[in-house]
Amino acid sequence: MEGSDLWRILLQWVHLLAAVAWVGGSLFFWLVWRPAARRAADTSEAQPGGSTEANEPSWRAFEAAVRREFRDVVKIAVGALVLTGAVLTFDRLAGAEASLLYGVVLGLKVAAAVAMIWLVGLLRPRRPGRQQDGIGIRRAPELVLILGGLTFLLAIVLRVIRTTGSG
């Protein structure tokens, strides 16, 4: 194993960790956080004397803090994905094993990733005086998860194309 192989392994590892942090974190928010937050809000409203006036400020502050922290994780993950993805793309396309099929699938993967990055821009807090984009904030988490799943699937397809030499 050469130094260049170790460098590729490190790049792929960082790329994968960043993707897992972003897509896995989004999956956690969708499947765990949102239902739990809804139940907690419903429970606090349903309790006698548990008006939202007493519980809501602390709950909303906690929820806002969690979202802010995750947004920071996503920003770091996106930066790592863009940087490592650019280097890995150049490395793969410059190699002798690159084929037209590999290039097409890689292009689809990059397009899905770019769409995810664009959607994350919709999830930022709205600035005063700025109108919300047409797609709407409510649909963005689902689309990020769908595109994230597609990106992972395309990564597997790329691995198969590369290891089998097909295409």
Backbone torsions as a table, in degrees:
resi	resn	phi	psi	omega
1	MET	NA	130.1	-177.3
2	GLU	-96.6	170.4	177.6
3	GLY	-60.9	-36.1	179.3
4	SER	-66.4	-32.2	176.4
5	ASP	-67.1	-41.7	178.4
6	LEU	-63.8	-38.9	177.7
7	TRP	-62.9	-44.1	177.9
8	ARG	-62.7	-41.2	178.7
9	ILE	-61.8	-45.3	179.2
10	LEU	-61.7	-45.4	178.7
11	LEU	-61.0	-45.5	179.9
12	GLN	-64.6	-37.6	179.7
13	TRP	-64.4	-47.8	178.7
14	VAL	-62.7	-41.7	179.5
15	HIS	-60.4	-46.6	-179.8
16	LEU	-66.0	-43.8	178.6
17	LEU	-60.8	-41.6	178.6
18	ALA	-63.8	-42.5	179.3
19	ALA	-65.2	-41.9	178.9
20	VAL	-65.1	-41.4	179.4
21	ALA	-61.2	-44.6	-177.7
22	TRP	-71.7	-57.3	-175.3
23	VAL	-70.8	-42.0	178.3
24	GLY	-64.5	-40.5	176.8
25	GLY	-64.1	-39.4	177.6
26	SER	-64.9	-40.2	177.4
27	LEU	-63.0	-42.7	176.7
28	PHE	-59.8	-46.5	179.9
29	PHE	-60.1	-42.1	-175.5
30	TRP	-72.8	-45.0	-173.6
31	LEU	-89.0	-25.1	-174.4
32	VAL	-116.1	-55.0	-172.2
33	TRP	-64.3	-52.8	-176.4
34	ARG	-60.3	-48.2	177.9
35	PRO	-62.6	-39.9	179.9
36	ALA	-65.9	-40.1	179.5
37	ALA	-65.2	-40.1	177.9
38	ARG	-64.9	-43.7	178.5
39	ARG	-63.8	-40.9	179.8
40	ALA	-64.0	-41.3	178.6
41	ALA	-66.2	-42.6	178.1
42	ASP	-63.6	-41.0	-178.9
43	THR	-65.5	-43.4	-178.3
44	SER	-67.4	-32.0	177.9
45	GLU	-74.7	-31.9	-175.8
46	ALA	-81.2	-19.2	-178.2
47	GLN	-72.8	140.5	177.1
48	PRO	-61.8	131.2	-179.9
49	GLY	73.6	2.5	-177.3
50	GLY	-96.6	51.7	-179.0
51	SER	-63.2	155.2	-178.9
52	THR	-67.4	-16.8	179.5
53	GLU	-61.6	-39.7	-178.2
54	ALA	-79.4	-39.8	-173.4
55	ASN	-95.4	-27.5	-171.5
56	GLU	-62.5	-45.0	-177.5
57	PRO	-59.6	-43.6	-179.2
58	SER	-69.9	-39.9	178.8
59	TRP	-64.5	-45.6	179.8
60	ARG	-64.6	-38.1	177.9
61	ALA	-64.7	-41.9	178.6
62	PHE	-64.3	-45.9	179.8
63	GLU	-61.4	-43.0	178.5
64	ALA	-63.5	-38.6	179.2
65	ALA	-65.8	-41.7	178.7
66	VAL	-63.8	-45.1	179.3
67	ARG	-62.3	-40.7	178.3
68	ARG	-62.4	-44.7	179.5
69	GLU	-62.9	-43.4	-180.0
70	PHE	-66.5	-37.6	177.9
71	ARG	-60.1	-38.9	177.2
72	ASP	-64.8	-40.3	177.2
73	VAL	-62.3	-42.8	180.0
74	VAL	-63.4	-41.9	179.1
75	LYS	-60.5	-43.8	178.6
76	ILE	-65.1	-43.6	-179.9
77	ALA	-62.1	-43.7	179.9
78	VAL	-63.0	-43.2	177.3
79	GLY	-59.3	-45.2	178.8
80	ALA	-65.0	-40.9	179.5
81	LEU	-64.2	-43.2	-179.6
82	VAL	-65.0	-46.9	-178.5
83	LEU	-64.2	-54.0	-178.1
84	THR	-68.7	-35.9	178.9
85	GLY	-63.0	-40.3	178.4
86	ALA	-63.3	-45.3	-179.4
87	VAL	-65.7	-45.3	-179.2
88	LEU	-65.0	-38.8	178.2
89	THR	-61.6	-48.5	178.5
90	PHE	-59.6	-44.0	-179.3
91	ASP	-61.2	-44.4	-178.1
92	ARG	-70.2	-43.8	-177.3
93	LEU	-72.7	-24.2	177.6
94	ALA	-80.6	-16.6	-178.3
95	GLY	-75.8	160.0	-178.4
96	ALA	-69.1	-23.1	-176.2
97	GLU	-80.3	-4.8	-179.0
98	ALA	-67.8	132.2	178.3
99	SER	-125.4	172.7	177.9
100	LEU	-62.3	-44.0	178.6
101	LEU	-60.3	-44.0	178.4
102	TYR	-59.4	-45.0	179.8
103	GLY	-62.8	-39.7	179.8
104	VAL	-66.7	-47.6	-179.6
105	VAL	-64.4	-40.9	177.3
106	LEU	-61.9	-40.8	176.9
107	GLY	-60.9	-41.3	176.9
108	LEU	-64.2	-40.3	179.1
109	LYS	-64.0	-44.7	179.0
110	VAL	-64.0	-41.5	178.6
111	ALA	-61.5	-42.3	177.5
112	ALA	-63.5	-40.7	179.0
113	ALA	-65.6	-42.3	178.4
114	VAL	-63.1	-40.8	177.3
115	ALA	-62.1	-39.6	177.4
116	MET	-62.7	-44.1	-179.9
117	ILE	-62.2	-40.5	177.5
118	TRP	-63.2	-43.1	179.5
119	LEU	-64.2	-36.2	177.9
120	VAL	-60.6	-32.3	175.7
121	GLY	-60.8	-29.9	177.7
122	LEU	-73.3	-20.7	-176.6
123	LEU	-85.6	-6.4	177.4
124	ARG	-68.0	151.7	177.4
125	PRO	-57.9	142.3	179.9
126	ARG	-70.2	140.3	176.8
127	ARG	-87.4	143.7	178.8
128	PRO	-55.8	136.2	177.8
129	GLY	81.6	0.6	-178.9
130	ARG	-107.2	132.9	-179.2
131	GLN	-82.5	149.9	178.8
132	GLN	-73.6	142.8	178.7
133	ASP	-65.3	158.4	-173.9
134	GLY	-60.5	-30.9	-175.4
135	ILE	-69.4	-28.6	175.3
136	GLY	87.1	140.3	-178.1
137	ILE	-66.1	-30.8	-175.0
138	ARG	-66.4	-28.5	-177.9
139	ARG	-90.9	-17.6	-173.8
140	ALA	-59.8	-43.9	-179.3
141	PRO	-60.5	-39.7	178.8
142	GLU	-64.5	-43.1	-179.4
143	LEU	-66.7	-38.0	176.6
144	VAL	-61.0	-43.2	179.8
145	LEU	-67.0	-41.6	178.7
146	ILE	-63.5	-47.2	179.2
147	LEU	-66.6	-35.3	176.3
148	GLY	-63.4	-43.6	176.6
149	GLY	-63.3	-41.1	177.4
150	LEU	-63.0	-40.9	179.9
151	THR	-62.8	-43.1	176.8
152	PHE	-63.2	-42.1	177.9
153	LEU	-60.9	-45.3	179.7
154	LEU	-65.1	-32.9	176.1
155	ALA	-63.4	-39.4	177.9
156	ILE	-66.6	-42.9	177.9
157	VAL	-59.9	-43.2	177.8
158	LEU	-60.4	-41.8	179.7
159	ARG	-62.3	-42.5	179.9
160	VAL	-66.1	-44.1	178.9
161	ILE	-59.1	-43.6	-176.7
162	ARG	-69.4	-42.0	-176.1
163	THR	-78.9	-30.4	-179.7
164	THR	-90.3	-16.3	-179.1
165	GLY	76.1	12.7	-179.8
166	SER	-78.6	152.7	176.9
167	GLY	101.9	NA	NA
